[in-house]
Amino acid sequence: MPHFVYPMLLLGCPLGMGLAMWFMMRSTLQATGSAEPEGLQAEIDRLRAEVRLLLAVQQQLLSFHEEDQMVAVAYSNHFEVKQEDK
């Protein structure tokens, strides 16, 4: 057997595997290519709605925190006034 046949046999397996993967990837992209943007758009819309909800909850929590701080300041001011009166 000539010496150039052995390297051809060694390269045949990886090259064949690479070609098989390329053909499978190509056929998968063609099969899902038309449906994928709709699925992605639905996922984007769902994530945007979730972000809007989280921002609303964050705003509510911040307003509660500000109210708590105002109550704490008012209470401490009232307590200091009581202490000065005594």
Residue frames as a rotation matrix with the C-alpha (Angstrom) as fourth column:
MET 1
0.586 0.810 0.000 0.00
0.810 -0.586 0.000 0.00
0.000 0.000 -1.000 0.00
PRO 2
-0.064 -0.638 0.767 1.44
0.512 -0.681 -0.524 3.43
0.857 0.359 0.370 -0.89
HIS 3
-0.656 -0.352 -0.668 2.46
0.752 -0.222 -0.621 5.73
0.070 -0.909 0.410 1.96
PHE 4
-0.923 0.315 0.222 0.02
-0.294 -0.948 0.121 8.55
0.249 0.046 0.967 1.04
VAL 5
-0.164 0.911 -0.379 -3.00
0.052 0.391 0.919 6.31
0.985 0.131 -0.112 1.73
TYR 6
-0.283 0.017 -0.959 -2.41
0.899 0.352 -0.259 6.20
0.333 -0.936 -0.115 5.51
PRO 7
-0.923 -0.013 -0.384 -2.69
0.189 -0.886 -0.424 9.97
-0.335 -0.464 0.820 6.05
MET 8
-0.670 0.737 -0.092 -5.79
-0.465 -0.320 0.826 9.99
0.579 0.596 0.557 3.82
LEU 9
-0.101 0.628 -0.771 -7.39
0.455 0.719 0.526 7.34
0.885 -0.298 -0.359 6.01
LEU 10
-0.526 -0.176 -0.832 -6.49
0.848 -0.179 -0.499 9.27
-0.061 -0.968 0.243 9.17
LEU 11
-0.947 0.158 -0.279 -7.95
-0.154 -0.987 -0.035 12.51
-0.281 0.010 0.960 7.80
GLY 12
-0.693 0.708 -0.138 -11.04
0.052 0.240 0.969 10.81
0.719 0.665 -0.203 6.39
CYS 13
-0.220 0.635 -0.740 -12.77
0.925 0.377 0.048 10.36
0.309 -0.674 -0.670 9.74
PRO 14
-0.438 0.076 -0.896 -12.47
0.549 -0.766 -0.334 13.97
-0.711 -0.638 0.294 11.03
LEU 15
-0.938 0.088 -0.336 -13.29
-0.302 -0.684 0.664 15.46
-0.171 0.724 0.668 7.65
GLY 16
-0.608 0.757 -0.242 -16.30
0.288 0.494 0.820 13.18
0.740 0.429 -0.518 7.22
MET 17
-0.214 0.507 -0.835 -17.51
0.974 0.045 -0.222 14.05
-0.075 -0.861 -0.504 10.73
GLY 18
-0.692 -0.105 -0.714 -17.09
0.179 -0.984 -0.028 17.77
-0.699 -0.147 0.700 10.02
LEU 19
-0.910 0.377 -0.174 -19.08
-0.276 -0.234 0.932 17.48
0.311 0.896 0.317 6.79
ALA 20
-0.389 0.798 -0.460 -21.83
0.677 0.586 0.444 15.51
0.624 -0.139 -0.769 8.53
MET 21
-0.311 0.243 -0.919 -22.08
0.810 -0.438 -0.390 18.15
-0.497 -0.866 -0.060 11.29
TRP 22
-0.881 -0.063 -0.470 -22.17
-0.136 -0.916 0.378 20.94
-0.454 0.396 0.798 8.72
PHE 23
-0.757 0.635 -0.152 -25.00
-0.032 0.196 0.980 19.27
0.652 0.747 -0.128 6.76
MET 24
-0.223 0.698 -0.681 -27.01
0.914 0.393 0.104 18.58
0.340 -0.599 -0.725 9.93
MET 25
-0.497 -0.003 -0.868 -26.58
0.522 -0.800 -0.296 22.16
-0.693 -0.600 0.399 11.17
ARG 26
-0.959 0.102 -0.264 -27.60
-0.267 -0.629 0.730 23.51
-0.091 0.771 0.630 7.79
SER 27
-0.545 0.804 -0.239 -30.71
0.274 0.441 0.855 21.35
0.792 0.400 -0.460 7.60
THR 28
-0.231 0.443 -0.866 -31.67
0.970 0.039 -0.239 22.25
-0.072 -0.896 -0.439 11.19
LEU 29
-0.719 -0.081 -0.691 -31.36
0.162 -0.985 -0.053 25.96
-0.676 -0.150 0.721 10.45
GLN 30
-0.894 0.420 -0.156 -33.50
-0.271 -0.230 0.935 25.61
0.357 0.878 0.319 7.34
ALA 31
-0.388 0.784 -0.484 -36.17
0.635 0.608 0.477 23.66
0.668 -0.122 -0.734 9.22
THR 32
0.098 0.412 -0.906 -36.42
0.967 -0.254 -0.011 26.12
-0.235 -0.875 -0.423 12.13
GLY 33
-0.822 -0.554 0.130 -35.49
0.568 -0.788 0.236 29.27
-0.028 0.268 0.963 10.27
SER 34
-0.477 0.698 0.534 -39.06
0.093 -0.564 0.821 30.42
0.874 0.442 0.204 9.63
ALA 35
0.520 0.752 -0.406 -40.43
0.460 0.155 0.875 29.63
0.720 -0.641 -0.265 13.10
GLU 36
-0.162 -0.695 -0.701 -37.51
0.967 0.029 -0.253 30.93
0.196 -0.719 0.667 15.14
PRO 37
-0.851 -0.196 0.487 -38.07
0.146 -0.980 -0.139 34.71
0.504 -0.047 0.863 14.82
GLU 38
0.122 0.958 0.261 -41.67
-0.276 -0.220 0.936 34.34
0.954 -0.186 0.237 16.03
GLY 39
0.579 0.031 -0.814 -40.52
0.644 0.594 0.481 32.37
0.499 -0.804 0.324 19.05
LEU 40
-0.502 -0.832 -0.234 -37.78
0.837 -0.400 -0.375 34.88
0.218 -0.384 0.897 19.75
GLN 41
-0.603 0.346 0.719 -40.20
-0.132 -0.932 0.337 37.80
0.787 0.108 0.608 19.44
ALA 42
0.538 0.822 -0.188 -42.57
0.015 0.214 0.977 36.14
0.843 -0.528 0.103 21.91
GLU 43
0.272 -0.532 -0.801 -39.68
0.934 0.346 0.088 35.62
0.230 -0.773 0.592 24.33
ILE 44
-0.769 -0.546 0.332 -38.60
0.490 -0.838 -0.242 39.26
0.411 -0.024 0.911 23.92
ASP 45
-0.154 0.807 0.570 -42.16
-0.275 -0.589 0.759 40.46
0.949 -0.040 0.313 24.60
ARG 46
0.675 0.391 -0.626 -42.39
0.404 0.514 0.756 38.25
0.618 -0.763 0.189 27.70
LEU 47
-0.145 -0.831 -0.537 -39.07
0.979 -0.041 -0.201 39.54
0.145 -0.555 0.819 29.02
ARG 48
-0.730 -0.063 0.681 -40.07
0.139 -0.989 0.057 43.17
0.669 0.136 0.730 28.38
ALA 49
0.345 0.917 0.198 -43.29
-0.182 -0.142 0.973 42.64
0.921 -0.372 0.118 30.34
GLU 50
0.552 -0.211 -0.807 -41.29
0.762 0.522 0.384 41.09
0.340 -0.827 0.449 33.18
VAL 51
-0.592 -0.805 0.030 -38.89
0.749 -0.565 -0.346 44.06
0.296 -0.182 0.938 33.22
ARG 52
-0.386 0.532 0.754 -41.82
-0.191 -0.846 0.499 46.50
0.903 0.048 0.428 33.34
LEU 53
0.681 0.653 -0.333 -43.30
0.137 0.333 0.933 44.58
0.720 -0.681 0.137 36.27
LEU 54
0.195 -0.693 -0.695 -39.99
0.964 0.265 0.006 44.54
0.180 -0.671 0.719 38.13
LEU 55
-0.739 -0.439 0.510 -39.52
0.399 -0.896 -0.193 48.27
0.542 0.061 0.838 37.57
ALA 56
0.092 0.860 0.501 -43.00
-0.266 -0.464 0.845 48.94
0.960 -0.211 0.187 38.96
VAL 57
0.748 0.131 -0.651 -42.27
0.504 0.526 0.685 46.83
0.432 -0.840 0.327 42.04
GLN 58
-0.288 -0.930 -0.231 -38.95
0.925 -0.207 -0.320 48.62
0.249 -0.305 0.919 42.49
GLN 59
-0.553 0.147 0.820 -40.68
-0.001 -0.984 0.176 52.01
0.833 0.097 0.545 42.33
GLN 60
0.557 0.830 0.037 -43.20
-0.114 0.032 0.993 50.89
0.823 -0.557 0.112 44.93
LEU 61
0.513 -0.436 -0.739 -40.48
0.824 0.492 0.281 49.61
0.241 -0.753 0.612 47.24
LEU 62
-0.596 -0.761 0.258 -38.54
0.674 -0.648 -0.354 52.85
0.437 -0.037 0.899 46.90
SER 63
-0.204 0.592 0.780 -41.61
-0.275 -0.799 0.534 54.90
0.939 -0.106 0.326 47.75
PHE 64
0.795 0.449 -0.408 -42.27
0.214 0.422 0.881 52.72
0.568 -0.788 0.239 50.81
HIS 65
0.055 -0.874 -0.482 -38.65
0.973 0.156 -0.172 53.16
0.226 -0.460 0.859 51.86
GLU 66
-0.664 -0.268 0.698 -38.90
0.244 -0.960 -0.137 56.95
0.707 0.079 0.703 51.50
GLU 67
0.328 0.857 0.397 -42.10
-0.294 -0.307 0.905 56.98
0.898 -0.414 0.151 53.57
ASP 68
0.696 -0.135 -0.705 -40.40
0.627 0.593 0.505 54.89
0.350 -0.794 0.497 56.25
GLN 69
-0.414 -0.910 -0.030 -37.50
0.841 -0.370 -0.395 57.31
0.348 -0.189 0.918 56.34
MET 70
-0.419 0.329 0.846 -39.85
-0.144 -0.944 0.295 60.29
0.896 0.002 0.444 56.67
VAL 71
0.706 0.699 -0.115 -41.70
-0.050 0.211 0.976 58.59
0.707 -0.683 0.184 59.53
ALA 72
0.363 -0.659 -0.659 -38.41
0.900 0.432 0.064 57.79
0.243 -0.616 0.750 61.25
VAL 73
-0.665 -0.601 0.443 -37.21
0.501 -0.799 -0.332 61.39
0.553 0.002 0.833 60.92
ALA 74
-0.026 0.745 0.667 -40.53
-0.338 -0.634 0.695 62.73
0.941 -0.208 0.268 62.17
TYR 75
0.799 0.306 -0.518 -40.46
0.302 0.541 0.785 60.33
0.520 -0.784 0.339 65.13
SER 76
-0.045 -0.892 -0.450 -36.86
0.975 0.058 -0.213 61.23
0.216 -0.449 0.867 66.01
ASN 77
-0.635 -0.109 0.764 -37.66
0.123 -0.992 -0.039 64.95
0.762 0.070 0.643 65.73
HIS 78
0.411 0.868 0.279 -40.68
-0.285 -0.168 0.944 64.49
0.866 -0.468 0.178 67.97
PHE 79
0.667 -0.219 -0.712 -38.63
0.662 0.612 0.432 62.48
0.341 -0.760 0.553 70.47
GLU 80
-0.463 -0.885 0.051 -35.89
0.785 -0.436 -0.440 65.17
0.411 -0.164 0.897 70.53
VAL 81
-0.311 0.443 0.841 -38.49
-0.230 -0.894 0.385 67.89
0.922 -0.074 0.380 71.17
LYS 82
0.752 0.618 -0.229 -39.89
0.016 0.330 0.944 65.86
0.659 -0.713 0.238 74.08
GLN 83
0.279 -0.738 -0.614 -36.39
0.926 0.377 -0.033 65.43
0.256 -0.559 0.789 75.55
GLU 84
-0.653 -0.536 0.534 -35.65
0.427 -0.844 -0.324 69.17
0.625 0.016 0.781 75.31
ASP 85
0.140 0.800 0.583 -38.92
-0.259 -0.539 0.802 70.03
0.956 -0.263 0.132 77.07
LYS 86
0.736 0.198 -0.647 -38.00
0.464 0.549 0.696 68.03
0.493 -0.812 0.312 80.16
